[in-house]
């Protein structure tokens, strides 16, 4: 297939969306497809993909409008020039409409509900433009032949709130790069990172966003310290808008020795940090995540490194942890429950290797990026058939 894969994502910024985008694009090409990648960024290569870049214009409150404008213009141009068999798009508001005008098959990808993210992160802005954002979200999927949702919850929300037909939706979770994220010797990793021995290390990797629950984690660590567990340390790898607030909470609880902030790191270093942890953390909040569920890259990457996980009991996570027998679940936002699960993992240190190995096995069977992309490719072919009949 000749695939035009389009997303207004800056591939030079290491985040979950860029990882997903590049992994799927690279695997689609490895499978013998011809892939043109259109995104933001301006430099970098992956597996000799053919990149074209749209302008990345950041103007407060107007960025979304500029993204929509340039995405539409570039999509029209490359439909005329490249003449692809199919358009696979994410976050391109008129992607399905423009593709239908050119009689080209299209598949939209839904990784979240954008208006909900704005409502949580920028509530005042949402009050001003919430109706526009909801209309934009509806248009995002209008006339697409198929829609790939990363969770069942997103699929339900699109059907319920945005008028999407259930029959055209397919659920395909995220994955992990099982070649990059692989088990490594824990002590050797700690020596490379100059981590002190004699501690039990918890770890989180990702962006510091309102819905990831790091404030709950810090509260739990304070409770654990008060109970006398002085060997437990927590490494927070990443950055984001909440960094300053989180550091202030750590200071308020006098946890400067217990909590270590690394700041942002290179993607290639993530596996080194994960493998230095005894237990990995995914303490997501109930708000936002309860309705649409989760398919977090960090969970799959933790498990691919054969690390046990403590995670929130939410759709998309619970099934993985329970079915894979690879960690502990706690009630989201409940500090006491999270603290209890951390203490339980500390007391069951001999059990962690078995839990981690179970996780690695699960990822290899069900959640590798190669397997995920095979399922994506199948949906693309399905959309081609459907479009040819219309």
N, C-alpha and C positions, 0 to 999 in steps of 0.2 A: 504493500500500500504506500501511496504517497501522502504523507500526513503533515498537515500544518498544525503544529502544536503551539498554542498561543496563551500566554498569561502575563499580565502586567506585574511581574515579580522581579525584584532586583536580585539577580543570581550572584552578585558579589557580596551580598549581605547574608551571612550564615544564619538561617532560621529554618524552621520546620517546612515552610512552604517552598523555599528554594531547594531544599534537600529532596522533597517529594518530586518536584518538577524535574529536576535534573536526573534523578534516578530513573524515573519512568521514561523520560526522553532517551536516555542512554540505552536502556534495555530494549525499547521499541526499535531503535536502530540496530542493536546487536541481533535482533530477531530477523533482520533482513528487510526491514521497512526503510523507506527514504523519508527522513524527518527534517523538516525545517522548523527551527525553534525561534519563536519571536517572544522577546521578554525585555526587561530593563537590565541595565548593568553597564555594558560597554567593553568588557574584557573578559578573558577566561575561556577555557575550552574544556569540554568533557567528552571523551571518546570520539573526538573528531566530528562532533555535531556541527551542523551548519546554523550559526547564530545570526539573527538580525535583531537590532535593538531599537526600541521605541524610546522617545525622550522621557527622562525622569524629572518631572517638574514638581517641586514641593512648594506649594503655596497654601498657607493655612486656610482651611475651609473650602478651598477651590481645587485641591489636588484630585479629588474624585472626578470632577468635571473634565479636567485636562486628561486624565487617564482614559475616560470614556471617549473623548474626542479623538485622541491619537490612536487608541486601540481600533476604533471603527475605521479610520482612514487607512491604517496599515493593513488591516484585514482585507479591505476592498482591494488595495493595491496588490497584495500577494495572492489573492484569489485570481486576479487577472493575469499576473505574471507567472506564478507557479502552476496554476491549474491543478490543485491537489485533489485527491480522491475524497478526502474527508478533513474536516476541521475539528480538532479536539481543543477545547478552550476552557479556561478558568478565569472568572472575573471579567469577562468581556461582555458588557451589558447587552450589546446588539448582536452577539455572536451567532445565535440561532437564526435571527431575522435576516441578517446579511447573507449567511450561508444559504438560506432557503431562496433568497432572491436570485442567487447564482446557481441554484439547483445542485448545490453541493451538500453531501451528508454532513451532519454535525453531531458531536457529543459534548455535552457540558459536564463539568466536574464541580461538585458541591462539597466543600471542605468545612463549611460552617454556615451560619446565618449572619451575614455581614451587619444588618441593622441591629441585631442583638449585641454584637461586639461593640458597636459604637454607643449603644445605650448604656452599656456597663462602663466602658472606658471614657466616654465623653458625653455624659448625660445632658449637659446644657446644650451642646451642639445638636444632640438627638431631638430635643424639644423643638428646635428650629426647623430641622430638615428631615425628621423621622418619616413623614409621609412620602417624601421624595425617595428616600433610601429604600422604603418598602416597595415602591413602584419599580425602582431600579432592580431590586432583587427579583421581582416577578418577571421583568423583561429579560433578565439574565438567562432564563431557562425557556423562554417562549420560542416555540417552533424547533427546538432541538429534537433530533430523532431519538436520542437516548440521553439519560442523565446518570452519571456515576456519583453515588453518595458514599462517603467514607464511613457513615454509621447508619443504622436503622432509624435512629432518632431524627437525623437530618432528613431522611426520606419521608418520615411521618410528617415533619413540619412543613416540607415543601408541598406535600399533598393537602394538608389541612389548611395552611395559611396562605399559600401562594398559587393555588389552583393547578398544580402539576398533576398529571395523570399517573397514578400508581404503576400502571403497566409499563411505562417507559423508564422507570427507575431501576437501577441495579446497585447493590451495595458491595463495595470492594474496600476493605480496610487498608490502612497504611502498612508499611513493612519496614524491614531493616536490611542493611547491606551486610550480609553474613560473611563476606570476605574482609571487610574493614572492622566490623564489630564481632570480634572473636575472643574466646577466653584467653587470658594471659596470666602470668604468675603475679599474684597479688603483692607479694613482698618486693619483687623486682620493680613493679610499677610505683610502689611507695618510695623506694629509694630514688627513682628517677625524679619524682616530684618533691623530694626532700620532706616527706611526711614523717612525723615522729612515730616511733614504734610504741607499742604498749597501749594503743587506743583502739576503740571500736568505732569505725568510721561509717557514718551514714552519708549518703550523697544524693544531690539533686542536680540535674543538667537541664538547662532550658532557659527560655525567656521569663523574666520576672513580670508576669501579667496579673491583673486582679483576680482571675479565676483559677490560678494554679495553686493557691492555698499556702503560700510560704509564711504568711502571718500566723496561720493555725499551727504550722510546724514549729515556729519559734516559740509560741506559747507552750507547746507540748515539751519542747526541750527544756524550758524553764521549769516545768513541773517535774521532769525527770531529774534535773539537777537538785531540786529541793528534796527529792526522795533519796538522794545520796549516791546516785550513779555518776561518779566523777570521771569515768574512763570513756564516756561516749562523746564523740565529736561529730560535727556535721559540716560537710563541704558543699557550698552552694556555687555551682559552676554556671556562669552566664551573666547577663546584665539585663537592663530594661528600665522603664520609667519608674518602677517601684524601688530601685536600688537604695536611694537615699532614705526612704521611709522604712525599709527593712533594716537598714543599719541602725536607725534610730530606735527601733523596737528591740534590737539586739542589745543596744546600750542600756535601754531602760530595764532590761531583765538581767543586766550584768553577765552577758553571755559572750563577751569578746573573745575569751579563750576557747569556748566551745563551738562557736560558729565561725567558719572560714569562708570569706568571699574571694573568689579567684578573678572575677571579671570575665570578659569575653575571651574565648580561646579559639584556636583554629579547629576546623571540623576534624582534621586528622588526629588531633590530640584528645578528642572526646573519649575514645575507647580506652586510652591510657588512664584517664581519671576514673571512668566507670569501673575498670578492673582493679583500681586501688580501694574501692569501697567494699565494706562487708555486706551492706544492704543498701539498695537504691530506693528512692522515694518518689511517689507520684501522688501528692496530697491534694488533688483537685477539689475545688469547692462545689457545693451542690448547685448554687445559682448558675444559670446558663447551661451547665453541663447535664443537669438532671433531665431536661427536656430533649436535648439533641444527642446525648451520649458522647462518647469519646473514642478516638482511635489515635492515641498519642504516639508519635515516633519514639519519644524517650522510653516508653514502656517496652517497645519491641527491641530497641537498642540495648537497654539494660539486660533483657532476657537473652539476647544474642551473645552477650558477654558472660553468660552463665552466672548472673547475679540474682539473688533472691530480691523480691520487691515488696515494699509496703505501699499499698495504694488505696484510694477511695473506693468505696463500694458503689460504683456507678456503672450504668450500661456501657458496654464496650470494654470495660476493664475487668469487672467481676467475672465475666465468662472466661476471659483469658487466664486469670489467676486461679479460679476454681478448677476449670477443665485441665489446665496445665499443671496443677499442683506445684506452683512455683513461687508462692509468697503468702502475704498476709493482707487481709482487707479490714478497713475500719470505716465507721460511719463518717461521711464527709462533714467537715466543720466541727466535729466533736473532739475537742482537745484531749479529753480524758481517754477516749478510745484510741486515738493516735499514739498517745504516750504509752498506753498499755501494750499496743502492738510492737512498739519499738523495744520496750523492756522484754517482751516475750521473745523477740528475735535475738536480743542480747543473751538471754538465758539459754536459748536453743542454738548456740553458735555451732554446735556439731551437726545440726540439721541443715545449715545453710547451703552446704555444698550440694547436697541432694536436691534441694529446691532449685538451685541455680542450674544444675544439669538438666532438670526437667524443663526449665524454661528454654534452654538452648535447643533441646529436641523439638519443642513446640514451634519455635521460630523457624527452624529448618524445614519443618513439615508444612507450615501454614502461612507464615508471615515474612518470607523473604521478598525482597523487591523483585526478584526474577519471577516468582510465583504471582505476585500482585500484578506485574505488568502483563503476564500471560492472560490474566483475567481481563485486564483493560483492553488488550488487543482483541480478545474475543468479542467484547462489547462494540468495539469499533467496526469489526466485520459485520456484526449484527445490524448496526446502524446503516452500513452501506447497502445491505439487502433491503432493509425497510425503505430507504430513500429511493432506491431504484424502482420500487413498486408504486411510489406516490406520483 
